Amino acid sequence: MMILEDGSITLPKGFKAGGMHCGVKRKRLDLGYIVSEVPAVAAGVYTTNLFQAAPLLVTQEAIAKEHKIQAVLVNSGNANACTGEQGLKDAYTMQKAFASQLGIEDHLVAVTSTGVIGELLPMDKINMGITRILQKEHEAAENFLQAILTTDTTVKQIAVQMKINGKTVTIGGAAKGSGMIHPNMATMLGFVTTDANVAEEDLLHALREVTNHTFNMITVDGDTSTNDMVLVMANGLAGNDQLTKDHPDWGVFVDGLQIVCQSLAKKIARDGEGATKLIEVQVSGAFSLDAARAVGKAIISSNLVKTAIYGTDPNWGRIVTAIGYSGVPVEPNLVKVSLGPITVFENGLPVLYDEAQAKEYLEQENVVIYVDLYQGEYGACAWGCDLTYDYVKINASYRT
C-alpha cells in the first residue's frame, strides 16, 4: 500500500471537485462540490446530536433511496441548522438546483452545510453560485478543500493506493474540522472517494467500524455539532471484482480506508482552534475494546489534561483522575502512566522522575500519553489537542 499525503479526493478514477466564492462568507471560498462520472455506491455516518441540520436529513434520504449518489454540494459559513421548515426547503432547493446543472436525478445529490447555526441560507447567493460552479475555472481539488473550511487553519487531505485483483485501487479523503469536535461525530465533515467496486452493505459496515476507531476517537472541546457527517463514494471504475467481507482482499481495502480516516482525524485534532500540540493517548491492557476507548476518550476530553499539556506541566494527577471517572472499573494499583518515555505513575503510586525532562518532553508538538491498565489484551488510541488562550478568543467572537 502506498500513502500519498498530497493525494486528493480527485485521485481515484472518475472524480472531479471544485469550489468558488458565492458570497456566504465575505471573501473566502464557500461553495464546493465533488462529482463522480457515474453513480457511486454511497455510505454515510452522521452526528449523534438530536438537532440534526436540514442538509443531513436531505442527504440521508437521498442515500436511502438506492444507496447511490453521484455528487456532493457543500457550503460553508452557514450551517443551515435550527432553521425549521424553510431550512429544509432550502436544502432541497440546493439539491435540485445542482442536480439540474449536472443533468441527473435529484436523489443522486448529497448536500451539506457548515458554519453558524440558526441563520437561514442566503439562497440568492447560493443559487447564483450553483449556476456557475461547474465552470472550468472553479475546478480543482484545492478549491474544494478551501471551500469547506470554517475556523480551520489548514486543509486536510490524503490518498492511498493498493492492488486488488491486480487492479490499482485508490482511496482519497478530505475533511474540515477545528472546533466543536468530540467523540461520536463532531463539527467535522469528512469526504472519502474511491474507485473500488464495493458492495453497499459492506461499505457501510466498513465505514462504521473505521469511524469508531478514528473520527469517534478525537476531541477538541467536548462539543458535538449539528452538522457532522462522513460520506464515502465508491464508483467502481478501478475495475476490480466486487469487494465484500468475504473477498480475500477485503482486509486490504479496509486497511486503506482506516489509514485515510485516521490521517484526517488526526489532522482535525491537531488543527483544533488555537491548538499548539497534537495529543495522542494510547491505552493498553484493557479488558475490552470499549473499556480501552472509554479510558482514552476520558483522558483526551479532560480540559485539565489539555491545559496542563499546553502549559507543559507534567501533572499526572489529572490523567489518573480522568481514568478514575471514565466509568471503566480499573484496578488503581495496577495502572501505569507515562508521558512519552517517562513513567510518572505506576502501581497506584507516583514514580520519581526528572521534572525538567518531563517538561521538555511536553514542549514537543506531538505528545503521547501511554496508559497500561494491566487488565487484559485490548487497546485503543484517542487524539486531541491542547486547550489554549486562543481557543477562548476564537470562540468568544465566532459570529463577529
NUMI-809752 format. One line per 5 residues: number of its first residue (from 1); their letters; for each residue x, y, z of C-alpha. Coordinates in Angstrom, 1 decimal, padded with zeros to 4 digits, always signed. Layout:
// NUMI-809752
NUM> A> X,Y,Z; ...
This chain:
// NUMI-809752
1> MMILE> +000.0,+000.0,+000.0; +001.3,+003.5,-000.9; +000.3,+006.5,+001.2; +000.1,+009.8,-000.7; -000.1,+012.7,+001.8
6> DGSIT> -000.6,+015.1,-001.1; -003.1,+012.9,-002.7; -006.6,+014.2,-003.1; -010.3,+013.2,-003.5; -009.9,+013.5,-007.2
11> LPKGF> -007.1,+010.9,-007.4; -009.5,+008.0,-007.7; -010.7,+007.4,-011.3; -013.8,+009.3,-012.4; -013.9,+012.0,-009.7
16> KAGGM> -013.6,+015.8,-010.0; -014.0,+018.5,-007.5; -014.1,+022.3,-007.2; -015.0,+025.4,-005.3; -015.8,+029.1,-005.6
21> HCGVK> -016.8,+032.2,-003.6; -020.5,+032.8,-003.9; -020.9,+035.3,-001.0; -022.0,+033.3,+002.0; -018.6,+034.3,+003.5
26> RKRLD> -017.1,+037.7,+003.0; -014.0,+036.8,+000.9; -013.1,+033.1,+001.2; -014.3,+030.2,-001.0; -017.6,+029.0,+000.4
31> LGYIV> -019.3,+026.6,-002.1; -017.7,+023.3,-003.1; -018.6,+020.1,-005.0; -017.5,+016.6,-005.7; -018.8,+014.8,-008.8
36> SEVPA> -018.4,+011.2,-010.0; -018.6,+010.3,-013.7; -021.1,+007.6,-012.8; -023.4,+007.0,-009.8; -021.3,+005.7,-006.9
41> VAAGV> -022.3,+003.3,-004.1; -022.6,+005.6,-001.0; -022.5,+005.2,+002.7; -022.6,+007.8,+005.5; -022.3,+008.2,+009.2
46> YTTNL> -023.8,+011.2,+010.9; -023.8,+013.3,+014.1; -025.4,+011.9,+017.2; -026.7,+015.4,+018.1; -030.5,+015.4,+018.2
51> FQAAP> -030.6,+018.8,+016.4; -029.5,+017.4,+013.0; -029.2,+020.1,+010.4; -031.5,+020.1,+007.4; -028.9,+019.1,+004.9
56> LLVTQ> -028.1,+015.9,+006.8; -031.8,+014.9,+006.7; -031.8,+015.5,+002.9; -028.6,+013.6,+002.4; -029.7,+010.6,+004.4
61> EAIAK> -033.0,+010.5,+002.5; -031.1,+010.6,-000.8; -028.7,+007.8,+000.1; -031.5,+005.7,+001.4; -033.4,+005.7,-001.9
66> EHKIQ> -030.9,+003.4,-003.8; -027.7,+003.6,-001.8; -026.0,+005.6,-004.5; -025.1,+009.3,-005.1; -023.2,+010.9,-007.9
71> AVLVN> -022.4,+014.4,-006.5; -022.0,+016.3,-003.2; -022.6,+020.0,-002.8; -021.2,+021.8,+000.3; -021.5,+025.3,+001.5
76> SGNAN> -019.5,+026.8,+004.4; -020.2,+029.9,+006.5; -023.8,+028.9,+007.4; -024.8,+025.6,+008.9; -028.5,+025.7,+007.9
81> ACTGE> -029.2,+024.2,+011.3; -032.2,+025.0,+013.6; -033.8,+026.8,+010.6; -037.1,+025.0,+010.6; -039.2,+024.2,+007.5
86> QGLKD> -037.6,+026.9,+005.5; -034.1,+025.4,+006.1; -035.3,+022.1,+004.9; -036.8,+023.7,+001.8; -033.5,+025.4,+001.1
91> AYTMQ> -031.6,+022.2,+001.4; -033.9,+020.5,-001.1; -033.5,+023.6,-003.4; -029.7,+023.2,-003.3; -030.0,+019.5,-004.1
96> KAFAS> -032.5,+020.1,-007.0; -030.5,+023.0,-008.5; -027.2,+021.2,-008.5; -028.8,+018.0,-009.9; -030.3,+020.2,-012.7
101> QLGIE> -026.8,+021.6,-013.5; -025.5,+018.0,-013.8; -028.4,+016.6,-015.6; -029.0,+013.9,-013.0; -031.9,+012.9,-010.7
106> DHLVA> -032.2,+014.9,-007.5; -031.6,+012.0,-005.2; -028.2,+011.4,-006.6; -027.0,+014.7,-005.0; -026.0,+014.9,-001.3
111> VTSTG> -025.9,+018.3,+000.3; -024.2,+019.5,+003.5; -023.5,+022.8,+005.2; -021.2,+024.1,+007.9; -020.9,+027.3,+009.8
116> VIGEL> -023.1,+029.5,+012.0; -026.2,+027.8,+013.5; -029.6,+029.3,+013.4; -029.4,+031.6,+010.3; -031.2,+031.0,+007.0
121> LPMDK> -029.1,+030.4,+004.0; -028.6,+033.4,+001.6; -030.3,+031.4,-001.2; -029.9,+034.1,-003.8; -026.2,+033.9,-003.5
126> INMGI> -026.1,+030.1,-003.3; -028.4,+029.7,-006.3; -026.2,+032.1,-008.3; -023.1,+030.1,-007.3; -024.7,+026.8,-008.3
131> TRILQ> -025.2,+028.1,-011.8; -021.5,+029.0,-012.1; -019.7,+026.4,-010.0; -019.2,+023.8,-012.8; -017.2,+026.4,-014.9
136> KEHEA> -013.7,+025.1,-015.6; -012.1,+028.0,-013.7; -013.5,+026.7,-010.4; -012.5,+023.0,-010.9; -009.6,+022.0,-008.6
141> AENFL> -009.4,+019.7,-005.6; -007.6,+022.6,-003.7; -010.7,+024.8,-004.4; -012.9,+022.2,-002.8; -010.6,+021.9,+000.2
146> QAILT> -010.7,+025.7,+000.7; -014.4,+026.0,+000.2; -015.4,+023.7,+003.1; -013.3,+025.4,+005.8; -014.6,+027.5,+008.7
151> TDTTV> -012.2,+028.2,+011.5; -009.7,+025.7,+010.2; -006.2,+026.9,+009.7; -005.2,+024.3,+007.1; -006.7,+022.0,+004.6
156> KQIAV> -006.8,+018.3,+005.3; -006.4,+015.6,+002.6; -004.7,+012.3,+001.9; -004.9,+009.4,-000.6; -003.7,+005.8,-000.6
161> QMKIN> -003.3,+003.3,-003.4; -003.2,-000.5,-003.3; -003.6,-003.6,-005.5; -006.8,-005.5,-005.5; -007.3,-008.3,-008.1
166> GKTVT> -004.3,-006.9,-009.9; -006.1,-003.6,-010.3; -004.8,-000.3,-008.8; -007.4,+000.9,-006.3; -007.3,+004.4,-004.9
171> IGGAA> -008.9,+005.9,-001.8; -008.9,+009.7,-001.4; -010.0,+011.8,+001.5; -010.7,+015.4,+002.5; -012.0,+016.8,+005.7
176> KGSGM> -012.8,+020.0,+007.6; -012.9,+020.5,+011.4; -011.3,+022.6,+014.0; -013.8,+023.4,+016.8; -017.0,+021.7,+018.3
181> IHPNM> -015.1,+018.4,+018.0; -015.9,+015.5,+020.2; -016.3,+011.7,+020.0; -019.5,+010.4,+018.4; -019.0,+012.8,+015.4
186> ATMLG> -018.4,+016.5,+015.9; -018.3,+019.6,+013.8; -016.5,+018.0,+011.1; -017.1,+016.9,+007.6; -015.3,+014.0,+006.0
191> FVTTD> -015.4,+013.0,+002.4; -013.9,+009.8,+001.0; -013.8,+008.8,-002.6; -012.7,+005.5,-004.1; -012.7,+003.9,-007.5
196> ANVAE> -013.1,+000.5,-005.9; -016.1,-001.7,-006.7; -017.7,-002.3,-003.2; -021.0,-003.9,-002.1; -023.2,-001.3,-000.5
201> EDLLH> -023.9,-003.1,+002.8; -020.2,-004.0,+003.3; -019.1,-000.4,+002.5; -021.4,+000.9,+005.2; -020.2,-001.7,+007.7
206> ALREV> -016.6,-000.8,+007.0; -017.2,+002.9,+007.3; -019.0,+002.5,+010.6; -016.2,+000.3,+012.0; -013.4,+002.6,+010.8
211> TNHTF> -015.2,+005.7,+012.1; -015.4,+004.1,+015.6; -011.6,+003.8,+015.5; -010.8,+007.2,+014.0; -013.3,+010.1,+013.9
216> NMITV> -015.0,+008.9,+017.0; -011.8,+008.9,+018.9; -010.9,+012.6,+018.5; -011.9,+015.6,+020.6; -011.1,+019.3,+020.7
221> DGDTS> -013.5,+020.9,+023.1; -016.2,+018.4,+024.1; -019.0,+019.8,+021.9; -020.8,+017.6,+019.4; -022.2,+019.6,+016.4
226> TNDMV> -025.4,+019.5,+014.5; -023.9,+019.1,+011.0; -021.3,+016.4,+011.1; -021.0,+013.7,+008.6; -018.5,+011.3,+007.0
231> LVMAN> -019.5,+010.3,+003.5; -017.8,+007.7,+001.2; -018.5,+007.3,-002.5; -017.3,+004.1,-004.4; -017.8,+004.4,-008.2
236> GLAGN> -016.2,+001.0,-009.2; -014.2,+002.5,-012.0; -011.0,+000.7,-010.9; -012.5,-002.5,-012.5; -011.8,-004.9,-009.6
241> DQLTK> -014.1,-007.7,-008.7; -016.8,-006.5,-006.3; -015.4,-006.3,-002.8; -017.4,-007.9,+000.1; -016.4,-009.0,+003.5
246> DHPDW> -015.8,-012.5,+002.0; -013.4,-011.2,-000.6; -009.7,-012.2,+000.0; -008.6,-008.6,-000.4; -011.3,-007.1,+001.9
251> GVFVD> -008.8,-006.5,+004.6; -006.5,-004.6,+002.3; -009.4,-002.2,+001.3; -010.4,-001.7,+005.0; -006.8,-001.0,+006.0
256> GLQIV> -006.7,+001.6,+003.3; -009.9,+003.2,+004.5; -008.6,+003.1,+008.0; -005.4,+004.9,+007.0; -007.3,+007.7,+005.2
261> CQSLA> -009.8,+008.2,+008.0; -007.2,+008.1,+010.8; -005.0,+010.6,+009.0; -007.9,+013.0,+008.5; -009.0,+012.5,+012.1
266> KKIAR> -005.5,+013.3,+013.5; -005.3,+016.4,+011.2; -008.6,+017.7,+012.6; -007.4,+017.1,+016.2; -004.1,+018.9,+015.5
271> DGEGA> -005.9,+021.8,+013.9; -008.1,+022.4,+016.9; -009.0,+026.0,+017.4; -006.0,+027.7,+019.0; -004.1,+024.4,+019.4
276> TKLIE> -000.3,+024.2,+019.5; +000.0,+020.5,+020.1; -001.4,+017.1,+019.0; -002.0,+014.8,+021.9; -002.3,+011.1,+021.4
281> VQVSG> -003.5,+008.8,+024.2; -002.5,+005.1,+023.8; -004.4,+002.8,+026.1; -003.3,-000.8,+026.5; -004.1,-003.7,+028.9
286> AFSLD> -007.9,-003.1,+028.9; -010.3,-006.0,+029.5; -012.4,-004.9,+026.4; -012.2,-002.7,+023.4; -015.0,-000.5,+024.8
291> AARAV> -013.1,-000.1,+028.0; -009.9,+001.0,+026.2; -011.8,+003.5,+024.2; -013.6,+004.9,+027.2; -010.4,+005.5,+029.1
296> GKAII> -008.8,+007.1,+026.1; -011.7,+009.4,+025.5; -011.9,+010.4,+029.1; -008.3,+011.5,+029.2; -008.3,+013.3,+025.8
301> SSNLV> -011.5,+015.1,+026.7; -010.3,+016.4,+030.0; -009.8,+020.2,+029.9; -007.5,+019.9,+032.9; -005.3,+017.5,+031.0
306> KTAIY> -005.4,+019.6,+027.9; -004.5,+022.8,+029.7; -001.6,+021.0,+031.6; -000.2,+019.9,+028.2; -000.4,+023.5,+026.9
311> GTDPN> +001.4,+024.7,+030.0; +004.0,+021.9,+029.7; +003.0,+020.8,+033.3; +003.6,+017.1,+033.8; +000.6,+016.9,+036.1
316> WGRIV> -000.1,+013.1,+036.0; -002.7,+013.5,+038.7; -005.1,+015.0,+036.1; -004.6,+011.9,+033.9; -005.2,+009.5,+036.7
321> TAIGY> -008.3,+011.4,+037.7; -009.7,+011.1,+034.2; -009.1,+007.4,+034.2; -010.9,+007.2,+037.5; -014.1,+008.9,+036.3
326> SGVPV> -014.1,+007.2,+032.8; -016.7,+004.7,+034.0; -014.3,+001.8,+033.5; -013.8,-000.4,+036.6; -010.0,-000.3,+036.6
331> EPNLV> -007.7,-001.6,+039.4; -005.9,+001.6,+040.6; -002.9,-000.4,+042.0; -002.2,-001.8,+038.5; -002.3,+001.3,+036.4
336> KVSLG> +000.8,+002.7,+034.8; +001.0,+006.2,+033.2; +003.8,+007.6,+031.1; +004.4,+010.9,+029.3; +006.3,+009.7,+026.2
341> PITVF> +009.2,+007.6,+027.5; +008.9,+009.0,+031.1; +006.9,+006.9,+033.6; +005.2,+009.1,+036.1; +002.7,+006.8,+037.8
346> ENGLP> +002.8,+003.0,+038.5; +001.2,+000.5,+040.8; -001.0,+003.2,+042.3; +001.8,+005.4,+043.3; +003.8,+008.3,+041.8
351> VLYDE> +007.2,+007.5,+040.3; +010.3,+009.6,+040.9; +011.1,+011.3,+037.6; +013.1,+014.2,+036.3; +010.6,+017.1,+036.2
356> AQAKE> +012.7,+019.1,+033.8; +013.0,+016.2,+031.4; +009.2,+015.7,+031.5; +008.6,+019.4,+030.9; +010.9,+019.3,+028.0
361> YLEQE> +009.1,+016.4,+026.5; +005.8,+018.3,+026.8; +007.2,+021.2,+024.8; +007.1,+019.0,+021.7; +004.4,+019.5,+019.1
366> NVVIY> +003.4,+015.8,+019.3; +002.8,+014.5,+022.8; +001.9,+010.8,+023.6; +000.4,+009.7,+026.8; +000.7,+005.9,+027.5
371> VDLYQ> -001.7,+004.2,+029.9; -001.4,+000.5,+030.7; -004.3,-000.9,+032.7; -002.8,-004.4,+033.1; -006.3,-006.0,+033.0
376> GEYGA> -006.4,-007.6,+029.6; -005.3,-007.6,+026.0; -007.3,-004.8,+024.4; -006.1,-001.3,+023.4; -007.2,+001.9,+021.7
381> CAWGC> -005.9,+005.3,+020.6; -007.5,+008.7,+021.0; -006.4,+012.0,+019.7; -006.9,+015.6,+020.8; -005.1,+018.9,+021.3
386> DLTYD> -004.1,+021.3,+024.0; -006.5,+024.0,+025.2; -005.1,+027.5,+024.8; -006.0,+031.1,+025.4; -006.6,+031.4,+021.6
391> YVKIN> -009.4,+028.9,+021.8; -011.3,+031.3,+024.0; -010.5,+034.2,+021.8; -011.7,+032.4,+018.6; -015.0,+031.2,+020.1
396> ASYRT> -015.8,+034.4,+022.1; -016.1,+036.2,+018.7; -017.1,+033.4,+016.3; -020.2,+035.2,+014.9; -018.4,+038.6,+014.6
